[in-house]
Amino acid sequence: MPNDIIEIFPDGRREVRFRPLLPEQVPEAMVELCLGYRHAIYQLQVSPLLALTTYDIYLNEVAYWRNVPEKVYNYYIGGYQVIKKWLSYREKPLLGRPLTPEEAREVMNMARRLAAIVLMEPALNANYQHVKDQAPTPGRAGKDEKVVIGFARRMILV
């Protein structure tokens, strides 16, 4: 097809990476896409926490990570946007070299780990709230009651 995007390998082999739809196929494809999205959400095959908006994160004109969920790309730890910060320390002018394939794969793995955290957030938040609600507060325990506070692998009786 005239608008195929084809990867040409060093050995001359060619592989179609993307084949766009013909204009007359677009309306039906959009209906199928929307129905498939709704079905996946309703069947919990795709979490709404990740499915709403995604970004393509470009490393350069040709290399990028596709469909990184918005909540993953915009995930902050310690006041820093994790993926953006990691990549900022690995820009070619700073390193004096391009990213290695291993570093590029690390971005993919980092996005997967952050996606897992995003998916666990509702359960983590509920667990935190439960623990917080059950935590002893000064003056809440009676005189004769012992309050147990746990630290890592040891228990301290107060």
Secondary structure, 3 states (H helix, E strand, C coil): CCCCEEEECCCCCEEEEECCCCHHHHHHHHHHHHHHHHHHHHCCCCCHHHHCCEEEEECCCCCEEEEEEHHHHCCEECCEEHHHHHHHCCCHHHHCCCCCHHHHHHHHHHHHHHHHHHHHHHHHHHHHHHHHHHCCCCCCCCCCCCCEEEECCEEEEC
